[in-house]
Amino acid sequence: MNRIKLMSNYSWSKYNLHNEKLSSKIIKFNQLNNVNFIEEGIYNHIRDIFSLSLIFINKKKIKVLDYGSNILALSNLKSKINTKFIEFSIYDPFYQKTKSIKPFKINFINHQKELKKKKFDIINFGSSIQYIENLNILNEQINFKTVKRILITHTPFCNKSNYITKQTNHKNLIQNIYTLLYIKHFFKNKGFQLVFKSRNHDKYIACKNMKSKTYSLNLIFEKNKSL
């Protein structure tokens, strides 16, 4: 399995370690304050979208998969919403678990065989779709039958045709840019419809060679209730 297309020797392990240190800083701040830590740039915005997407599911216990992310994406949630009714899992084959402080219990999944056995209500693709070479691999990894909502944040999408480009802010990293129409059709075939779309500032696109008009977007898909 090759979830992420790497160019040269890009190290996701080092990337995760850096985020782990920031995660500990955020958690300690939130333990000492009754308001949440302010993250830089776009992240407060997308964390709020993530938080709101978790609280409007009519279930006593919600199972959430954060696909291809790290604990940083979850670290600032506890001071925003009540997380006691949410069971979080992170899928990242590059993440090596350490003794870092966590705001709540997080299950870590490193192998796609284990991932396929799990059932989830919500899937969060937090800036990870663009590192998947072929989206059809998701059919082998995820059981979409129980999923009610799919969230995609901080992700570049284009207008005309899919293309591949280097990423500007991370050396040796490749992005696979899909069209918005392609991603809508992909999830429509699984019974989902696009219900929310917002745009981030163009400076967060981070594509070195854009072949068509590209935007950094946040998307929410809902399971079609008529199916």
C-alpha positions in Angstrom: 0.0 0.0 0.0 1.3 3.4 -0.9 -1.2 6.0 0.5 1.0 8.9 -0.2 3.1 9.5 -3.3 6.5 10.6 -2.1 9.1 12.4 -4.1 12.8 11.7 -3.1 13.1 11.4 0.7 10.3 13.4 2.2 9.8 12.3 5.8 6.3 12.2 7.2 7.7 10.9 10.5 9.6 14.2 11.0 6.5 16.1 10.0 4.4 14.2 12.6 7.0 14.7 15.3 6.9 18.5 14.8 3.1 18.5 15.0 3.3 16.3 18.1 5.3 19.0 19.9 2.9 21.7 18.9 0.0 19.5 20.0 1.5 19.2 23.5 1.8 23.0 23.7 -1.9 23.4 22.7 -3.1 20.8 25.1 -1.2 22.4 28.0 -2.6 25.8 27.2 -6.2 24.5 27.1 -5.7 22.8 30.4 -4.8 26.2 32.0 -7.3 28.4 30.2 -11.1 28.3 29.6 -10.7 29.4 26.0 -9.0 27.6 23.2 -5.4 28.1 21.9 -5.2 30.3 18.8 -3.5 28.5 16.0 -1.8 30.3 13.2 -3.1 31.0 9.7 -6.0 29.0 8.4 -6.2 26.5 11.1 -8.7 28.2 13.5 -11.1 28.4 10.6 -10.8 24.7 9.5 -10.9 23.4 13.1 -14.2 25.2 13.6 -15.6 23.6 10.5 -14.4 20.3 11.8 -15.9 20.9 15.3 -19.3 21.9 13.9 -19.4 18.8 11.6 -19.1 16.6 14.7 -22.0 17.9 16.8 -25.0 17.5 14.4 -25.1 13.7 14.2 -28.1 12.0 15.9 -26.2 9.3 17.8 -25.2 8.8 21.5 -21.7 7.7 20.4 -20.0 9.0 17.3 -17.1 7.2 15.7 -14.8 9.6 13.8 -11.9 8.7 11.5 -9.2 11.3 10.8 -7.7 9.9 7.7 -4.0 10.6 7.1 -3.8 13.2 9.8 -2.1 13.5 13.2 -3.0 14.4 16.8 -2.5 18.1 16.1 -5.8 18.1 14.2 -7.6 16.9 17.3 -5.7 18.7 20.0 -7.7 21.9 20.0 -11.1 20.3 19.9 -11.7 19.7 23.6 -12.1 23.4 24.5 -14.5 23.9 21.6 -17.0 21.1 21.9 -17.9 18.2 24.3 -15.8 15.3 23.1 -17.0 12.7 25.6 -19.5 11.2 23.2 -16.9 11.0 20.3 -14.5 8.1 19.6 -11.6 9.3 17.6 -9.3 7.2 15.3 -6.4 8.4 13.3 -5.2 6.5 10.2 -1.5 7.2 9.4 0.9 4.5 8.4 3.8 6.9 9.0 2.9 7.8 12.6 5.0 6.3 15.4 3.2 6.7 18.7 5.0 8.4 21.5 4.3 9.5 25.1 2.8 12.8 24.1 -0.1 14.2 26.1 -3.5 13.7 24.6 -6.7 15.6 25.4 -8.8 12.4 25.1 -8.4 8.8 24.0 -7.3 8.4 20.4 -7.1 5.1 18.6 -4.2 4.9 16.1 -4.5 2.7 13.0 -1.4 2.0 11.0 -2.5 -0.8 8.6 -5.2 -0.7 6.0 -6.4 -4.2 6.8 -7.2 -3.1 10.3 -8.9 0.1 8.9 -11.2 -1.8 6.6 -12.6 -3.7 9.6 -13.7 -0.6 11.4 -17.0 1.3 11.2 -17.2 5.0 11.3 -19.9 7.7 11.2 -17.7 10.6 10.1 -14.5 10.7 8.0 -12.3 13.7 8.1 -9.8 14.2 5.2 -7.8 17.1 6.7 -5.5 18.2 3.9 -4.9 14.6 2.9 -6.9 13.9 -0.3 -4.2 15.5 -2.4 -1.6 13.0 -1.3 -3.6 10.0 -2.5 -2.4 8.9 -5.9 -5.6 7.0 -6.8 -8.8 7.7 -4.9 -10.0 4.2 -5.7 -7.7 2.9 -3.0 -10.2 4.3 -0.5 -12.6 1.5 -1.6 -10.1 -1.0 -0.3 -9.5 0.8 2.9 -12.8 2.2 4.2 -16.3 0.7 4.7 -18.4 3.6 3.5 -21.7 1.9 4.3 -22.0 3.3 7.9 -20.5 6.7 7.1 -22.9 9.6 7.3 -20.7 12.6 6.7 -17.4 13.2 4.9 -15.3 16.3 5.6 -12.5 17.6 3.4 -10.6 20.7 4.5 -7.6 22.8 3.4 -7.3 20.9 0.1 -6.5 22.2 -3.4 -9.0 21.5 -6.2 -9.0 22.7 -9.8 -11.5 23.4 -12.5 -10.5 21.6 -15.7 -8.6 18.4 -15.3 -6.7 16.4 -12.7 -2.9 17.1 -12.5 0.2 16.5 -10.4 2.5 19.2 -9.0 5.2 19.8 -6.5 4.2 21.4 -3.2 5.8 24.8 -2.6 6.1 24.8 1.2 7.4 21.2 1.7 10.4 20.1 -0.3 10.2 16.8 -2.1 6.4 16.5 -1.7 4.0 15.8 -4.5 0.3 16.9 -4.6 -2.4 15.2 -6.8 -4.8 17.9 -7.7 -8.3 16.7 -8.5 -11.1 18.7 -10.0 -14.1 19.6 -7.9 -16.3 17.8 -10.4 -14.3 14.6 -10.0 -14.4 14.6 -6.2 -18.2 15.2 -6.3 -18.7 12.3 -8.7 -16.4 10.1 -6.7 -18.5 10.5 -3.5 -21.8 10.7 -5.4 -21.2 7.1 -6.5 -20.9 6.2 -2.8 -24.3 7.8 -2.0 -23.0 11.2 -0.8 -23.9 14.7 -1.9 -22.0 18.0 -1.4 -23.8 20.2 1.2 -21.2 22.7 2.1 -18.3 24.4 0.3 -16.0 27.3 1.4 -12.9 28.8 0.0 -9.6 29.5 1.8 -7.2 32.3 0.7 -5.2 31.5 -2.4 -1.9 31.6 -0.5 -2.8 28.3 1.1 -3.0 26.5 -2.3 0.8 25.6 -2.2 0.9 24.3 -5.8 4.2 25.0 -7.6 2.9 24.5 -11.2 -0.8 25.1 -11.6 -2.2 23.8 -14.8 -5.7 25.2 -14.3 -7.4 27.5 -11.9 -7.0 26.0 -8.5 -8.6 26.8 -5.2 -8.0 25.8 -1.6 -11.4 24.4 -0.4 -13.3 23.0 2.5 -16.1 20.5 1.6 -18.7 18.6 3.5 -20.6 15.6 2.0 -23.7 14.1 3.5 -25.1 10.6 2.9 -28.1 10.8 0.7 -31.0 9.8 3.0 -33.1 8.6 0.1 -30.7 5.7 -0.5 
